[in-house]
Amino acid sequence: MIEFRDVTKTYGHDLAVTNFSLSAPSGKITVLMGLSGSGKTTLLRTVNKLVQPTSGSVLIDGNDIADLDSVVLRRSIGYVMQEVGLLPHKSVLDNVTLIAQIAGQDKDEALRNALELLELVGIGSSFHDRFPGQLSGGQQQRVGVARALAIRPNILLMDEPFGAVDPIVREELQDELIRIQRQLSLTIILVTHDRYEAIKLADQLVVLSQGAKIEQVGTPKELTEKPANKFVQKLLGL
């Protein structure tokens, strides 16, 4: 379980997150949804210590991550961004294998792991020797997911992961994510501003306003059937 306890983050005089508290249950998808500037990406990045809270704490399975080595922590958490960030001069297979080796797997183990994961995300062997620039946006994003899973994480952080692909591919990738999450029992925190994506993917949906204020949290069914206020209603298009 991931737990945020009274997390506040300021950038100079700008308050990005104010006293945010939430539990993201294990083996479920928690979606943080809000407008641009609502602090959702800042929150996501506190989990792998890419952002240090000004105050408050983040705990994983009861352990305060402030006490954990940053490099070790990041090598145990998968991270997928909209800008996939694949190494352009490495093949698809090498992009995934390299991350597995960085995580401590030997060459043979890393290769086996990479092959299994590429199959899991729907990237066939005919694409393994291609370079990222030879792939479509959707294919690149699939490789990005495989690379994030190469470290065998229990936690996967996803920041607008499908925002750069067209609607049809986006829906396919969402379906793949649901399948992979169920198969691997991953704990996922996903950031999006897209209401359809949020409702489709979330086990727990968190609607945020400015400063990462929680306007409502619950299942998508609970929020769509009984929105807490006009802000939630408008954001969900109800």
Contacts in CASP RR format, 6 or more apart in sequence:
PFRMAT RR
TARGET T0000
AUTHOR 0000-0000-0000
METHOD contacts of the structure
MODEL  1
MIEFRDVTKTYGHDLAVTNFSLSAPSGKITVLMGLSGSGKTTLLRTVNKL
VQPTSGSVLIDGNDIADLDSVVLRRSIGYVMQEVGLLPHKSVLDNVTLIA
QIAGQDKDEALRNALELLELVGIGSSFHDRFPGQLSGGQQQRVGVARALA
IRPNILLMDEPFGAVDPIVREELQDELIRIQRQLSLTIILVTHDRYEAIK
LADQLVVLSQGAKIEQVGTPKELTEKPANKFVQKLLGL
1 23 0 8 1.000
1 24 0 8 1.000
1 25 0 8 1.000
1 26 0 8 1.000
1 60 0 8 1.000
1 61 0 8 1.000
1 62 0 8 1.000
1 187 0 8 1.000
2 23 0 8 1.000
2 24 0 8 1.000
2 30 0 8 1.000
2 47 0 8 1.000
2 58 0 8 1.000
2 59 0 8 1.000
2 60 0 8 1.000
2 155 0 8 1.000
2 187 0 8 1.000
2 189 0 8 1.000
3 22 0 8 1.000
3 23 0 8 1.000
3 24 0 8 1.000
3 58 0 8 1.000
3 59 0 8 1.000
3 60 0 8 1.000
3 62 0 8 1.000
4 20 0 8 1.000
4 21 0 8 1.000
4 22 0 8 1.000
4 23 0 8 1.000
4 43 0 8 1.000
4 46 0 8 1.000
4 57 0 8 1.000
4 58 0 8 1.000
5 21 0 8 1.000
5 56 0 8 1.000
5 57 0 8 1.000
5 58 0 8 1.000
5 59 0 8 1.000
6 19 0 8 1.000
6 20 0 8 1.000
6 21 0 8 1.000
6 55 0 8 1.000
6 56 0 8 1.000
6 57 0 8 1.000
7 17 0 8 1.000
7 19 0 8 1.000
7 20 0 8 1.000
7 21 0 8 1.000
7 43 0 8 1.000
7 46 0 8 1.000
7 53 0 8 1.000
7 55 0 8 1.000
7 56 0 8 1.000
7 57 0 8 1.000
7 58 0 8 1.000
7 212 0 8 1.000
8 15 0 8 1.000
8 17 0 8 1.000
8 18 0 8 1.000
8 19 0 8 1.000
8 20 0 8 1.000
8 53 0 8 1.000
8 54 0 8 1.000
8 55 0 8 1.000
8 56 0 8 1.000
9 15 0 8 1.000
9 16 0 8 1.000
9 17 0 8 1.000
9 39 0 8 1.000
9 42 0 8 1.000
9 46 0 8 1.000
9 51 0 8 1.000
9 53 0 8 1.000
9 54 0 8 1.000
10 16 0 8 1.000
10 54 0 8 1.000
15 211 0 8 1.000
16 37 0 8 1.000
16 39 0 8 1.000
16 42 0 8 1.000
16 211 0 8 1.000
16 212 0 8 1.000
17 39 0 8 1.000
17 42 0 8 1.000
17 43 0 8 1.000
17 53 0 8 1.000
17 211 0 8 1.000
17 212 0 8 1.000
18 211 0 8 1.000
18 212 0 8 1.000
18 213 0 8 1.000
20 43 0 8 1.000
20 212 0 8 1.000
20 214 0 8 1.000
22 30 0 8 1.000
22 206 0 8 1.000
22 214 0 8 1.000
22 217 0 8 1.000
24 30 0 8 1.000
24 187 0 8 1.000
24 189 0 8 1.000
24 204 0 8 1.000
25 187 0 8 1.000
25 203 0 8 1.000
25 204 0 8 1.000
26 154 0 8 1.000
26 187 0 8 1.000
27 181 0 8 1.000
27 185 0 8 1.000
27 186 0 8 1.000
27 187 0 8 1.000
27 188 0 8 1.000
28 187 0 8 1.000
28 188 0 8 1.000
28 203 0 8 1.000
28 204 0 8 1.000
29 178 0 8 1.000
29 181 0 8 1.000
29 188 0 8 1.000
29 190 0 8 1.000
29 201 0 8 1.000
29 202 0 8 1.000
29 203 0 8 1.000
29 204 0 8 1.000
30 188 0 8 1.000
30 189 0 8 1.000
30 190 0 8 1.000
30 202 0 8 1.000
30 203 0 8 1.000
30 204 0 8 1.000
30 205 0 8 1.000
30 206 0 8 1.000
31 189 0 8 1.000
31 190 0 8 1.000
31 191 0 8 1.000
31 192 0 8 1.000
31 197 0 8 1.000
31 198 0 8 1.000
31 201 0 8 1.000
31 202 0 8 1.000
31 204 0 8 1.000
31 205 0 8 1.000
31 206 0 8 1.000
32 40 0 8 1.000
32 43 0 8 1.000
32 44 0 8 1.000
32 189 0 8 1.000
32 190 0 8 1.000
32 191 0 8 1.000
32 192 0 8 1.000
32 206 0 8 1.000
32 208 0 8 1.000
33 40 0 8 1.000
33 191 0 8 1.000
33 192 0 8 1.000
33 193 0 8 1.000
33 194 0 8 1.000
33 195 0 8 1.000
33 198 0 8 1.000
33 202 0 8 1.000
33 205 0 8 1.000
33 206 0 8 1.000
33 207 0 8 1.000
33 208 0 8 1.000
33 235 0 8 1.000
34 40 0 8 1.000
34 193 0 8 1.000
34 207 0 8 1.000
34 208 0 8 1.000
34 209 0 8 1.000
34 235 0 8 1.000
35 193 0 8 1.000
35 209 0 8 1.000
35 210 0 8 1.000
35 235 0 8 1.000
36 193 0 8 1.000
37 210 0 8 1.000
37 211 0 8 1.000
38 208 0 8 1.000
38 209 0 8 1.000
38 210 0 8 1.000
38 211 0 8 1.000
38 212 0 8 1.000
39 208 0 8 1.000
39 211 0 8 1.000
39 212 0 8 1.000
40 191 0 8 1.000
40 208 0 8 1.000
40 212 0 8 1.000
41 159 0 8 1.000
41 191 0 8 1.000
42 51 0 8 1.000
42 212 0 8 1.000
43 212 0 8 1.000
44 157 0 8 1.000
44 159 0 8 1.000
44 189 0 8 1.000
44 191 0 8 1.000
45 51 0 8 1.000
45 157 0 8 1.000
45 159 0 8 1.000
46 52 0 8 1.000
46 53 0 8 1.000
46 58 0 8 1.000
47 58 0 8 1.000
47 60 0 8 1.000
47 65 0 8 1.000
47 77 0 8 1.000
47 155 0 8 1.000
47 157 0 8 1.000
47 189 0 8 1.000
48 73 0 8 1.000
48 74 0 8 1.000
48 77 0 8 1.000
48 78 0 8 1.000
48 79 0 8 1.000
48 157 0 8 1.000
49 65 0 8 1.000
49 68 0 8 1.000
49 70 0 8 1.000
49 73 0 8 1.000
49 74 0 8 1.000
50 74 0 8 1.000
57 64 0 8 1.000
57 65 0 8 1.000
57 66 0 8 1.000
58 64 0 8 1.000
58 65 0 8 1.000
58 66 0 8 1.000
59 65 0 8 1.000
60 155 0 8 1.000
65 73 0 8 1.000
75 102 0 8 1.000
75 103 0 8 1.000
75 151 0 8 1.000
76 151 0 8 1.000
76 153 0 8 1.000
76 154 0 8 1.000
76 155 0 8 1.000
77 151 0 8 1.000
77 153 0 8 1.000
77 155 0 8 1.000
77 156 0 8 1.000
77 157 0 8 1.000
78 148 0 8 1.000
78 149 0 8 1.000
78 151 0 8 1.000
78 153 0 8 1.000
78 155 0 8 1.000
78 156 0 8 1.000
78 157 0 8 1.000
79 148 0 8 1.000
79 156 0 8 1.000
79 157 0 8 1.000
79 158 0 8 1.000
79 159 0 8 1.000
80 141 0 8 1.000
80 144 0 8 1.000
80 145 0 8 1.000
80 148 0 8 1.000
80 156 0 8 1.000
80 157 0 8 1.000
80 158 0 8 1.000
80 159 0 8 1.000
80 161 0 8 1.000
81 159 0 8 1.000
81 160 0 8 1.000
81 161 0 8 1.000
82 159 0 8 1.000
82 160 0 8 1.000
82 161 0 8 1.000
82 162 0 8 1.000
82 163 0 8 1.000
82 164 0 8 1.000
83 164 0 8 1.000
84 132 0 8 1.000
84 137 0 8 1.000
84 140 0 8 1.000
84 141 0 8 1.000
84 143 0 8 1.000
84 144 0 8 1.000
85 132 0 8 1.000
85 144 0 8 1.000
86 95 0 8 1.000
86 132 0 8 1.000
86 140 0 8 1.000
86 143 0 8 1.000
86 144 0 8 1.000
86 147 0 8 1.000
87 94 0 8 1.000
87 95 0 8 1.000
87 98 0 8 1.000
87 132 0 8 1.000
88 131 0 8 1.000
88 132 0 8 1.000
88 133 0 8 1.000
89 131 0 8 1.000
90 98 0 8 1.000
90 131 0 8 1.000
90 132 0 8 1.000
91 128 0 8 1.000
91 129 0 8 1.000
91 130 0 8 1.000
91 131 0 8 1.000
92 118 0 8 1.000
92 123 0 8 1.000
92 127 0 8 1.000
92 128 0 8 1.000
92 129 0 8 1.000
92 130 0 8 1.000
92 131 0 8 1.000
92 132 0 8 1.000
92 135 0 8 1.000
92 143 0 8 1.000
93 111 0 8 1.000
93 114 0 8 1.000
93 115 0 8 1.000
93 118 0 8 1.000
93 128 0 8 1.000
93 129 0 8 1.000
95 132 0 8 1.000
95 143 0 8 1.000
95 144 0 8 1.000
95 147 0 8 1.000
96 113 0 8 1.000
96 114 0 8 1.000
96 117 0 8 1.000
96 118 0 8 1.000
96 143 0 8 1.000
96 146 0 8 1.000
96 147 0 8 1.000
96 150 0 8 1.000
97 110 0 8 1.000
97 111 0 8 1.000
97 113 0 8 1.000
97 114 0 8 1.000
97 150 0 8 1.000
98 110 0 8 1.000
99 147 0 8 1.000
99 150 0 8 1.000
99 151 0 8 1.000
100 109 0 8 1.000
100 110 0 8 1.000
100 113 0 8 1.000
100 114 0 8 1.000
100 150 0 8 1.000
100 151 0 8 1.000
101 107 0 8 1.000
101 110 0 8 1.000
102 151 0 8 1.000
103 150 0 8 1.000
103 151 0 8 1.000
103 152 0 8 1.000
104 110 0 8 1.000
105 113 0 8 1.000
110 150 0 8 1.000
113 150 0 8 1.000
113 152 0 8 1.000
114 146 0 8 1.000
114 150 0 8 1.000
115 128 0 8 1.000
117 146 0 8 1.000
117 149 0 8 1.000
117 150 0 8 1.000
118 124 0 8 1.000
118 127 0 8 1.000
118 128 0 8 1.000
118 143 0 8 1.000
118 146 0 8 1.000
120 146 0 8 1.000
120 149 0 8 1.000
120 180 0 8 1.000
120 183 0 8 1.000
121 142 0 8 1.000
121 143 0 8 1.000
121 145 0 8 1.000
121 146 0 8 1.000
121 149 0 8 1.000
121 176 0 8 1.000
121 180 0 8 1.000
122 142 0 8 1.000
122 176 0 8 1.000
123 139 0 8 1.000
123 142 0 8 1.000
123 143 0 8 1.000
123 146 0 8 1.000
127 135 0 8 1.000
127 139 0 8 1.000
132 140 0 8 1.000
132 143 0 8 1.000
133 140 0 8 1.000
135 143 0 8 1.000
136 169 0 8 1.000
137 164 0 8 1.000
137 165 0 8 1.000
137 169 0 8 1.000
138 165 0 8 1.000
138 169 0 8 1.000
138 173 0 8 1.000
141 161 0 8 1.000
141 162 0 8 1.000
141 164 0 8 1.000
141 165 0 8 1.000
141 173 0 8 1.000
142 173 0 8 1.000
142 176 0 8 1.000
145 161 0 8 1.000
145 176 0 8 1.000
145 177 0 8 1.000
145 180 0 8 1.000
148 156 0 8 1.000
149 156 0 8 1.000
149 180 0 8 1.000
149 184 0 8 1.000
153 186 0 8 1.000
154 186 0 8 1.000
154 187 0 8 1.000
155 186 0 8 1.000
155 187 0 8 1.000
155 188 0 8 1.000
155 189 0 8 1.000
156 181 0 8 1.000
156 186 0 8 1.000
156 187 0 8 1.000
156 188 0 8 1.000
156 189 0 8 1.000
157 188 0 8 1.000
157 189 0 8 1.000
157 190 0 8 1.000
158 177 0 8 1.000
158 188 0 8 1.000
158 189 0 8 1.000
158 190 0 8 1.000
158 191 0 8 1.000
159 191 0 8 1.000
160 191 0 8 1.000
160 192 0 8 1.000
160 193 0 8 1.000
161 173 0 8 1.000
161 177 0 8 1.000
161 190 0 8 1.000
162 169 0 8 1.000
162 170 0 8 1.000
162 173 0 8 1.000
162 174 0 8 1.000
162 197 0 8 1.000
163 170 0 8 1.000
163 194 0 8 1.000
165 173 0 8 1.000
170 197 0 8 1.000
174 197 0 8 1.000
174 200 0 8 1.000
174 201 0 8 1.000
177 188 0 8 1.000
177 201 0 8 1.000
178 200 0 8 1.000
178 201 0 8 1.000
180 186 0 8 1.000
181 188 0 8 1.000
190 201 0 8 1.000
190 202 0 8 1.000
192 198 0 8 1.000
192 201 0 8 1.000
195 235 0 8 1.000
195 236 0 8 1.000
195 237 0 8 1.000
198 205 0 8 1.000
198 220 0 8 1.000
198 236 0 8 1.000
199 205 0 8 1.000
199 220 0 8 1.000
199 224 0 8 1.000
199 236 0 8 1.000
200 220 0 8 1.000
202 219 0 8 1.000
202 220 0 8 1.000
203 219 0 8 1.000
204 217 0 8 1.000
204 218 0 8 1.000
204 219 0 8 1.000
205 217 0 8 1.000
205 218 0 8 1.000
205 219 0 8 1.000
205 220 0 8 1.000
205 223 0 8 1.000
206 214 0 8 1.000
206 216 0 8 1.000
206 217 0 8 1.000
206 218 0 8 1.000
207 214 0 8 1.000
207 215 0 8 1.000
207 216 0 8 1.000
207 217 0 8 1.000
207 223 0 8 1.000
207 231 0 8 1.000
207 232 0 8 1.000
207 235 0 8 1.000
207 236 0 8 1.000
208 214 0 8 1.000
208 215 0 8 1.000
209 215 0 8 1.000
209 231 0 8 1.000
215 228 0 8 1.000
215 229 0 8 1.000
215 231 0 8 1.000
215 232 0 8 1.000
215 235 0 8 1.000
216 223 0 8 1.000
216 227 0 8 1.000
216 228 0 8 1.000
216 229 0 8 1.000
216 232 0 8 1.000
223 232 0 8 1.000
223 236 0 8 1.000
224 236 0 8 1.000
224 238 0 8 1.000
227 233 0 8 1.000
227 236 0 8 1.000
227 238 0 8 1.000
232 238 0 8 1.000
END
